[in-house]
């Protein structure tokens, strides 16, 4: 009967080893998924920044476009902020939000906004979101 008892023990050890190997992989996949989400949203934000630049350039033709793009950019920033708990990403999001707020103030005052801080902050965000 010793072989049967040994077989059960081997099966139990194999099952525990499989669980022990699977748990880190599941946690690792979660981290990879978060990084992918961050990178994907960083790309969306980068596209929004490009749209903002085009809207500011074309403001004479369609002044409402800048407001629409700023609203879309704010929504994407909020989505990313809600999905992250990473300090570096949060810091980059804060810089981006400040830059976007400054653009909004300039637009509200009828001034031509400086988009350099927005582009810089979007670049910072892309950098910290790259796995």
QUIWO-V977137 format. One line per field, one symbol per residue. psi: psi as a letter, one per 30 degrees, with the letter a starting at -180 (. if undefined). A space follows every 10 residues. Layout:
psi->???
//
This chain:
psi->feeeeeeeee eeeeeeeeee eeeeeeeeee eeeeeeeeee eeeeeeeeee eeeeeeegfe eiffeeeeee eeeeeeeeee efflgkeeee eeeeeeeeee eeeeeeeegg ljkjfeeeee eeeeeeeffk .
//
